[in-house]
Amino acid sequence: ALVVAVVSPEEEAEYRRCWPGSLLLALPQAGRPVGYARHVLKRALQWRTPFFWMCDDNLSTFVRIERGSDGLARRHTQGPLFREAFMHVQRREGISSIALAGFLRSNGTETSKTYTEVLDNVKVYKCCLLNSLQCAGVEYVAPLANFEDVAFNRELLLRGRRLLKVQ
């Protein structure tokens, strides 16, 4: 898998120092909000690959929830969970009809959830798989400092595109 870290130009030197072997894409303009980074990355990749992941740099872990024979849910944080999570979404039947897929964000209640997937919830952010064809014609609003992802997702829904949120 190709991993590219998208960084603000004023942070590029520090990222290169900390991650010397990593592929970096320095944004053309400094001091812009996250909506700008999402906008630039989507524009750069949209017609070059059918799907691509966008993940914020403040992700720390994925958690696997498993129900025991007693019915209680247990959290697991060991193992290749990023890979497992990404591959689970990518292998999902019908993923080509989904415009954007992402994950339930942990807020401490994930073990009480009774569903494993939700369709068409605008609150899909932090780590998303974008389908280039399904997302065509919808852009991130580059100047937005907050909720740029929710605005993007809402626009997808207004255009009849599907969103997937996975636990």
C-alpha positions in Angstrom: 0.0 0.0 0.0 1.2 3.5 -0.8 1.0 5.9 2.1 1.4 9.6 1.6 1.5 12.1 4.5 -0.1 15.4 3.5 1.5 18.2 5.4 1.4 22.0 5.7 4.5 23.5 4.1 5.6 25.0 7.4 5.6 21.5 9.0 7.4 19.7 6.1 10.9 19.9 7.5 9.8 18.5 10.9 7.9 15.7 9.2 10.9 14.8 7.1 13.1 14.8 10.2 10.7 12.5 12.1 9.8 10.3 9.1 12.9 10.4 6.8 11.8 7.5 4.6 8.2 8.5 4.1 6.5 10.0 1.1 5.2 13.5 1.8 3.0 15.8 -0.1 3.5 19.4 1.1 0.4 21.5 0.5 0.8 24.5 -1.8 -0.4 27.0 0.8 0.4 27.3 4.5 -2.0 28.0 7.4 -5.1 26.6 5.7 -7.7 24.5 7.5 -8.1 20.8 7.2 -10.8 21.3 4.5 -8.1 22.6 2.3 -5.9 19.5 2.8 -8.9 17.2 2.0 -9.7 19.3 -1.1 -6.1 19.1 -2.5 -5.8 15.4 -1.8 -9.1 14.6 -3.4 -8.2 16.7 -6.5 -4.8 15.0 -6.7 -6.0 11.4 -6.5 -9.5 11.5 -7.9 -8.8 10.4 -11.4 -5.6 8.4 -10.6 -7.1 5.7 -8.5 -10.6 4.2 -8.1 -10.5 4.3 -4.3 -8.3 6.0 -1.7 -8.1 6.3 2.0 -7.9 9.7 3.8 -7.0 9.5 7.5 -6.4 12.3 9.9 -3.0 12.4 11.7 -4.5 12.2 15.2 -5.7 8.6 14.9 -4.1 6.5 17.6 -5.7 3.0 17.3 -8.5 0.8 16.1 -10.5 -1.3 18.5 -12.0 -4.7 17.7 -15.2 -5.4 19.5 -16.0 -9.1 20.1 -18.9 -10.6 21.9 -18.1 -13.5 24.2 -20.3 -16.6 24.8 -21.7 -14.6 27.8 -23.0 -12.0 25.3 -20.8 -9.3 26.7 -18.8 -7.1 24.3 -15.0 -6.9 24.8 -12.5 -4.4 23.4 -9.3 -5.7 21.8 -6.5 -3.3 20.9 -3.7 -5.7 20.0 -2.7 -6.9 16.5 -2.8 -5.4 13.0 -6.1 -3.6 13.6 -5.6 -0.8 11.1 -5.0 -3.3 8.3 -7.9 -5.5 9.5 -10.3 -2.5 9.6 -9.2 -1.2 6.2 -9.5 -4.6 4.5 -12.9 -5.3 6.1 -14.3 -2.1 4.5 -12.5 -2.7 1.1 -13.8 -6.3 0.9 -17.4 -5.5 1.8 -19.8 -6.7 -0.8 -21.2 -3.8 -2.8 -18.4 -1.4 -1.8 -18.3 0.0 -5.4 -21.8 1.5 -4.9 -20.7 3.3 -1.7 -19.3 6.9 -2.2 -17.6 7.2 1.2 -17.0 4.6 3.9 -15.6 5.1 7.4 -15.7 4.0 11.0 -17.6 4.6 14.1 -15.6 6.9 16.3 -14.9 5.6 19.7 -16.7 7.6 22.4 -16.8 4.8 25.0 -20.2 3.5 23.9 -19.1 1.2 21.1 -19.5 -2.0 23.1 -23.2 -1.2 23.6 -23.9 -0.8 19.9 -26.1 -3.5 18.4 -25.4 -2.8 14.7 -22.2 -3.3 12.7 -23.0 -1.0 9.8 -25.1 2.1 9.3 -25.9 3.6 5.9 -26.2 7.3 5.0 -25.0 8.8 8.3 -23.3 12.1 7.6 -21.0 11.7 10.6 -18.3 9.7 8.8 -14.9 11.4 9.3 -11.3 11.1 10.5 -10.6 8.0 8.4 -12.5 7.5 5.1 -12.4 5.4 2.0 -13.4 7.6 -1.0 -14.8 6.0 -4.2 -13.5 8.3 -6.9 -16.3 7.7 -9.3 -19.1 8.0 -6.7 -17.5 11.2 -5.3 -17.0 12.8 -8.7 -18.5 16.3 -8.9 -18.6 16.8 -5.1 -15.8 18.8 -3.5 -14.6 19.6 0.0 -15.2 23.2 0.8 -11.6 24.2 1.1 -12.1 27.4 3.3 -14.1 25.5 6.0 -12.2 25.2 9.3 -14.7 22.9 10.8 -17.3 20.4 9.6 -15.9 20.3 6.0 -16.3 16.5 6.1 -19.9 16.7 7.3 -20.7 19.3 4.5 -19.0 17.0 1.9 -21.0 14.0 3.2 -24.3 15.9 3.2 -23.7 17.0 -0.4 -23.1 13.3 -1.3 -26.4 12.4 0.2 -28.2 15.2 -1.5 -26.9 13.8 -4.8 -28.2 10.3 -4.0 -24.9 8.8 -3.1 -24.4 6.3 -0.3 -22.3 6.5 2.8 -21.3 3.6 5.0 -20.3 3.7 8.7 -18.8 0.5 10.1 -18.3 -0.5 13.7 
